[in-house]
Amino acid sequence: MRFNRDDPSTWGFFSPLIIAHDVGRCRDRSTAVVGGNCPVGPPLLGISELEELPQGLFGSARASALAAVDRRHNHNALIIADLSNDPTYAEVLRETFGSRVIGLQISRHGDGMNFERRPVGTALMLIYTVGRSHLLELLHSELQSDLVRMVDDANSRRAYEQLMNLETEIRDSGIIYKCLPGQHDDLGISCAMLAWAARHPHLRDWMGVFAPRWTSPPQRFGWGAFT
């Protein structure tokens, strides 16, 4: 299959392969969004798979559902996991995925550069603090710059709708993005987590903790009206 910059399924592999895992609360779904950087040509971000995990999963059951996605990609992905609502979940993820996990603490503020080495079992896990608005602004910027390619399916369209439905509020500290009552942003924020990880200056350092085997994943996507 000839390389097509607008179709991640022709890229051969991601550089590197990343799974962004947003952890839902009791009434929300957790997610697994798969993608990464294009291995050749311009610095494109590809998103090949978006999945909402079954509701009502916690702890090891939730990690097992995430592991099923990871198996489809030969246990070859860097896992970016939201630990904001359940810090103890880090231990389950470490047991399931080993050193491949980078934790996120999503808060009101932070540029995603500050981190701590948190004890998890007998090891240490890197946990980064990043503002929710910073994540969404980063994804918005990537889309405006025409640097994102996403598979066209029901879940990608759902992610787009979630992002479009966010309510913005301008404060002295900057723009705040709020999810309206009864709506969700799980897939949308997971895409933002993936974009954050794929563009992070520490990415190559993270990849140094394990030896990936660079596997292949499977259109172009825009966010023109989002402000």
TAPEJO-V833618 format. One record per residue. N is the residue number from 0. RES is the residue in three letters. SS is DSSP state (H for helix, E for strand, L for the rest). Layout:
n:N res:RES ss:SS
n:N res:RES ss:SS
//
This chain:
n:0 res:MET ss:L
n:1 res:ARG ss:L
n:2 res:PHE ss:L
n:3 res:ASN ss:L
n:4 res:ARG ss:L
n:5 res:ASP ss:L
n:6 res:ASP ss:L
n:7 res:PRO ss:H
n:8 res:SER ss:H
n:9 res:THR ss:H
n:10 res:TRP ss:L
n:11 res:GLY ss:L
n:12 res:PHE ss:L
n:13 res:PHE ss:E
n:14 res:SER ss:E
n:15 res:PRO ss:E
n:16 res:LEU ss:E
n:17 res:ILE ss:E
n:18 res:ILE ss:E
n:19 res:ALA ss:E
n:20 res:HIS ss:E
n:21 res:ASP ss:L
n:22 res:VAL ss:L
n:23 res:GLY ss:L
n:24 res:ARG ss:L
n:25 res:CYS ss:L
n:26 res:ARG ss:L
n:27 res:ASP ss:L
n:28 res:ARG ss:L
n:29 res:SER ss:L
n:30 res:THR ss:E
n:31 res:ALA ss:E
n:32 res:VAL ss:E
n:33 res:VAL ss:E
n:34 res:GLY ss:E
n:35 res:GLY ss:E
n:36 res:ASN ss:E
n:37 res:CYS ss:E
n:38 res:PRO ss:L
n:39 res:VAL ss:L
n:40 res:GLY ss:L
n:41 res:PRO ss:L
n:42 res:PRO ss:L
n:43 res:LEU ss:L
n:44 res:LEU ss:E
n:45 res:GLY ss:E
n:46 res:ILE ss:E
n:47 res:SER ss:E
n:48 res:GLU ss:E
n:49 res:LEU ss:E
n:50 res:GLU ss:E
n:51 res:GLU ss:E
n:52 res:LEU ss:L
n:53 res:PRO ss:L
n:54 res:GLN ss:L
n:55 res:GLY ss:L
n:56 res:LEU ss:L
n:57 res:PHE ss:L
n:58 res:GLY ss:H
n:59 res:SER ss:H
n:60 res:ALA ss:H
n:61 res:ARG ss:H
n:62 res:ALA ss:H
n:63 res:SER ss:H
n:64 res:ALA ss:H
n:65 res:LEU ss:H
n:66 res:ALA ss:H
n:67 res:ALA ss:H
n:68 res:VAL ss:H
n:69 res:ASP ss:H
n:70 res:ARG ss:H
n:71 res:ARG ss:H
n:72 res:HIS ss:L
n:73 res:ASN ss:L
n:74 res:HIS ss:L
n:75 res:ASN ss:L
n:76 res:ALA ss:L
n:77 res:LEU ss:E
n:78 res:ILE ss:E
n:79 res:ILE ss:E
n:80 res:ALA ss:E
n:81 res:ASP ss:E
n:82 res:LEU ss:L
n:83 res:SER ss:L
n:84 res:ASN ss:L
n:85 res:ASP ss:L
n:86 res:PRO ss:L
n:87 res:THR ss:L
n:88 res:TYR ss:H
n:89 res:ALA ss:H
n:90 res:GLU ss:H
n:91 res:VAL ss:H
n:92 res:LEU ss:H
n:93 res:ARG ss:H
n:94 res:GLU ss:H
n:95 res:THR ss:H
n:96 res:PHE ss:H
n:97 res:GLY ss:H
n:98 res:SER ss:H
n:99 res:ARG ss:H
n:100 res:VAL ss:E
n:101 res:ILE ss:E
n:102 res:GLY ss:E
n:103 res:LEU ss:E
n:104 res:GLN ss:E
n:105 res:ILE ss:E
n:106 res:SER ss:E
n:107 res:ARG ss:L
n:108 res:HIS ss:L
n:109 res:GLY ss:L
n:110 res:ASP ss:E
n:111 res:GLY ss:E
n:112 res:MET ss:E
n:113 res:ASN ss:E
n:114 res:PHE ss:E
n:115 res:GLU ss:E
n:116 res:ARG ss:E
n:117 res:ARG ss:E
n:118 res:PRO ss:E
n:119 res:VAL ss:E
n:120 res:GLY ss:L
n:121 res:THR ss:L
n:122 res:ALA ss:E
n:123 res:LEU ss:E
n:124 res:MET ss:E
n:125 res:LEU ss:E
n:126 res:ILE ss:E
n:127 res:TYR ss:E
n:128 res:THR ss:E
n:129 res:VAL ss:E
n:130 res:GLY ss:E
n:131 res:ARG ss:H
n:132 res:SER ss:H
n:133 res:HIS ss:H
n:134 res:LEU ss:H
n:135 res:LEU ss:H
n:136 res:GLU ss:H
n:137 res:LEU ss:H
n:138 res:LEU ss:H
n:139 res:HIS ss:H
n:140 res:SER ss:H
n:141 res:GLU ss:H
n:142 res:LEU ss:H
n:143 res:GLN ss:H
n:144 res:SER ss:L
n:145 res:ASP ss:L
n:146 res:LEU ss:L
n:147 res:VAL ss:E
n:148 res:ARG ss:E
n:149 res:MET ss:E
n:150 res:VAL ss:L
n:151 res:ASP ss:L
n:152 res:ASP ss:L
n:153 res:ALA ss:H
n:154 res:ASN ss:H
n:155 res:SER ss:H
n:156 res:ARG ss:H
n:157 res:ARG ss:H
n:158 res:ALA ss:H
n:159 res:TYR ss:H
n:160 res:GLU ss:H
n:161 res:GLN ss:H
n:162 res:LEU ss:H
n:163 res:MET ss:H
n:164 res:ASN ss:L
n:165 res:LEU ss:L
n:166 res:GLU ss:E
n:167 res:THR ss:E
n:168 res:GLU ss:E
n:169 res:ILE ss:E
n:170 res:ARG ss:E
n:171 res:ASP ss:L
n:172 res:SER ss:L
n:173 res:GLY ss:E
n:174 res:ILE ss:E
n:175 res:ILE ss:E
n:176 res:TYR ss:E
n:177 res:LYS ss:E
n:178 res:CYS ss:L
n:179 res:LEU ss:L
n:180 res:PRO ss:L
n:181 res:GLY ss:L
n:182 res:GLN ss:L
n:183 res:HIS ss:L
n:184 res:ASP ss:L
n:185 res:ASP ss:H
n:186 res:LEU ss:H
n:187 res:GLY ss:H
n:188 res:ILE ss:H
n:189 res:SER ss:H
n:190 res:CYS ss:H
n:191 res:ALA ss:H
n:192 res:MET ss:H
n:193 res:LEU ss:H
n:194 res:ALA ss:H
n:195 res:TRP ss:H
n:196 res:ALA ss:H
n:197 res:ALA ss:H
n:198 res:ARG ss:H
n:199 res:HIS ss:L
n:200 res:PRO ss:L
n:201 res:HIS ss:L
n:202 res:LEU ss:H
n:203 res:ARG ss:H
n:204 res:ASP ss:H
n:205 res:TRP ss:H
n:206 res:MET ss:H
n:207 res:GLY ss:L
n:208 res:VAL ss:L
n:209 res:PHE ss:L
n:210 res:ALA ss:L
n:211 res:PRO ss:L
n:212 res:ARG ss:L
n:213 res:TRP ss:L
n:214 res:THR ss:L
n:215 res:SER ss:L
n:216 res:PRO ss:L
n:217 res:PRO ss:L
n:218 res:GLN ss:L
n:219 res:ARG ss:E
n:220 res:PHE ss:L
n:221 res:GLY ss:L
n:222 res:TRP ss:L
n:223 res:GLY ss:L
n:224 res:ALA ss:L
n:225 res:PHE ss:L
n:226 res:THR ss:L
//
